[in-house]
Each structure stands twice: as C-alpha cells, then as structure tokens.
C-alpha cells in the first residue's frame, strides 16, 4: 500500500499595508487653480520629459509642493 502524504500549507504572517507609514514624497495641492493645460505647457506639442519639467517649474513657482 502506498502511503499518502498530507500537504500542509505554510502560512507566513504578513504585515498589512494599511499600518505602514507612507514613504517620502511630496504632497501637491492643485485645488483652486484656474490655469489651463495650454497655460502650463504651451500650445506646441511637448515630450513627456519636457512635460514633467514644466509641471515642476509650475509647482515650484506657485509654491504648491510641501513635504
């Protein structure tokens, strides 16, 4: 007779993500802003890298970022 082995599931204790503190980063508040995308980026097509640069220039010039 063949002996059947029982498979046991190993359960690892995992920390829930809700208990972790947020990792760094900026809190940017755009509420109350009236600027359009054309005012921020201009009328010409821009590459994604240029777009990121222009967003950060806008954020820093209007003091929207807070750590």
Backbone bond lengths (Angstrom), bond angles and torsions (degrees), N, CA, C in turn:
res aa  C-N    CA-C-N  psi(-1)  N-CA   C-N-CA  omega(-1)  CA-C   N-CA-C  phi
1 X - - - 1.448 - - 1.525 110.82 -
2 X 1.294 114.91 138.33 1.459 120.22 177.82 1.527 109.25 -86.98
3 X 1.291 115.25 138.44 1.459 120.74 -179.79 1.526 107.74 -93.40
4 X 1.331 116.11 127.65 1.459 120.86 178.71 1.520 109.50 -87.43
5 X 1.309 114.52 132.48 1.454 119.15 177.48 1.523 109.31 -94.36
6 X 1.299 114.76 140.05 1.457 119.68 177.36 1.527 109.11 -85.11
7 X 1.278 113.72 135.91 1.454 118.89 175.95 1.523 108.38 -89.56
8 X 1.295 115.94 125.98 1.462 119.78 177.79 1.517 108.05 -109.21
9 X 1.281 114.48 136.79 1.458 119.98 178.51 1.526 108.14 -90.39
10 X 1.290 114.80 127.20 1.459 117.85 176.14 1.521 107.83 -88.10
11 X 1.290 115.42 126.31 1.461 120.48 -179.75 1.511 108.97 -106.47
12 X 1.285 114.10 123.37 1.452 119.78 178.06 1.518 108.16 -97.44
13 X 1.293 115.24 140.95 1.453 119.27 176.43 1.524 107.88 -78.23
14 X 1.306 116.29 124.69 1.454 120.86 179.02 1.512 109.09 -114.43
15 X 1.296 114.71 144.75 1.447 119.61 177.06 1.521 108.12 -81.42
16 X 1.304 115.89 138.07 1.455 118.51 178.51 1.525 109.50 -74.09
17 X 1.302 115.97 146.09 1.448 121.11 -176.81 1.524 111.98 -70.02
18 X 1.319 117.69 -24.72 1.450 120.01 -177.07 1.529 112.59 -69.49
19 X 1.311 118.84 -20.94 1.451 122.01 -178.83 1.520 112.53 -86.35
20 X 1.318 117.73 -12.62 1.458 121.30 -179.35 1.519 110.44 -75.82
21 X 1.316 115.14 146.21 1.453 119.58 175.15 1.520 108.41 -80.29
22 X 1.332 118.13 146.92 1.462 119.63 178.54 1.516 110.75 -64.13
23 X 1.325 115.25 146.02 1.454 121.50 -176.26 1.514 110.04 -93.72
24 X 1.311 117.29 109.69 1.462 123.25 170.91 1.515 115.06 45.87
25 X 1.286 116.45 -152.08 1.454 123.01 174.49 1.514 113.35 89.43
26 X 1.299 115.64 178.51 1.453 123.56 -179.59 1.514 109.60 -113.66
27 X 1.307 115.43 150.88 1.455 121.45 170.40 1.528 105.84 -107.21
28 X 1.318 116.19 115.37 1.455 120.79 -176.46 1.521 108.54 -113.66
29 X 1.319 116.06 125.81 1.448 121.65 -176.42 1.526 109.35 -110.84
30 X 1.321 116.29 111.49 1.463 121.76 179.40 1.522 112.17 -99.59
31 X 1.317 118.24 5.82 1.465 120.19 -176.48 1.530 110.14 -65.52
32 X 1.302 115.15 139.14 1.454 121.50 179.09 1.512 114.99 82.99
33 X 1.317 118.55 2.38 1.463 121.72 179.52 1.524 109.25 -80.30
34 X 1.317 117.28 139.01 1.461 122.24 -177.80 1.531 112.67 -110.20
35 X 1.323 117.83 -0.95 1.457 120.98 -176.79 1.529 110.87 -70.19
36 X 1.336 115.57 145.96 1.458 120.69 175.73 1.527 108.30 -94.45
37 X 1.321 116.07 171.00 1.464 120.23 177.90 1.523 111.53 -64.27
38 X 1.320 117.05 -35.11 1.472 120.08 178.00 1.519 111.24 -64.21
39 X 1.320 117.49 -35.22 1.456 120.50 178.80 1.524 111.24 -70.21
40 X 1.319 117.33 -32.79 1.460 120.97 -178.61 1.521 110.81 -82.62
41 X 1.332 118.00 -46.32 1.465 121.96 -172.97 1.516 114.32 -100.15
42 X 1.290 119.19 -19.05 1.457 121.71 -175.43 1.517 110.20 92.96
43 X 1.316 116.78 177.20 1.466 120.89 -175.87 1.522 113.56 -91.56
44 X 1.327 117.57 -16.60 1.464 120.58 -179.73 1.524 110.13 -83.34
45 X 1.344 117.35 153.39 1.470 119.70 175.60 1.538 110.62 -63.87
46 X 1.335 115.91 141.32 1.460 120.81 179.81 1.530 109.63 -126.49
47 X 1.314 115.41 150.97 1.462 120.37 177.44 1.539 108.63 -79.03
48 X 1.332 117.25 161.32 1.456 119.89 179.31 1.531 113.72 -57.31
49 X 1.320 117.78 -37.43 1.467 119.70 179.41 1.530 111.07 -67.29
50 X 1.336 117.10 -40.20 1.460 120.76 176.05 1.519 110.84 -64.67
51 X 1.329 116.13 -36.90 1.455 121.69 179.81 1.534 110.25 -61.99
52 X 1.329 115.54 -44.58 1.461 120.34 179.34 1.517 110.60 -62.69
53 X 1.323 117.16 -43.45 1.457 121.06 179.02 1.521 111.30 -61.33
54 X 1.339 116.82 -43.71 1.457 120.55 -179.00 1.522 111.68 -67.94
55 X 1.325 117.24 -35.50 1.468 119.97 177.15 1.526 109.85 -63.10
56 X 1.343 117.45 -44.44 1.460 120.42 -179.12 1.525 111.52 -68.12
57 X 1.316 118.33 -35.30 1.464 120.53 175.37 1.521 109.34 -62.48
58 X 1.334 116.54 -43.75 1.463 121.37 178.86 1.531 110.97 -62.83
59 X 1.322 116.84 -45.94 1.462 121.75 -178.24 1.530 110.48 -62.62
60 X 1.325 116.95 -45.92 1.466 120.35 -178.24 1.526 111.86 -69.41
61 X 1.338 117.66 -38.19 1.445 120.06 -178.46 1.525 112.41 -70.49
62 X 1.320 117.90 -26.76 1.465 121.80 179.29 1.533 112.31 -102.59
63 X 1.337 116.15 5.39 1.471 123.19 177.91 1.520 112.55 51.86
64 X 1.326 115.59 53.48 1.463 121.61 -179.04 1.524 112.98 -93.95
65 X 1.335 117.68 -18.17 1.454 121.08 -175.21 1.518 110.67 -89.77
66 X 1.326 115.15 138.41 1.464 120.12 172.76 1.516 107.71 -141.01
67 X 1.310 115.97 137.55 1.460 120.47 -178.61 1.498 110.97 -86.90
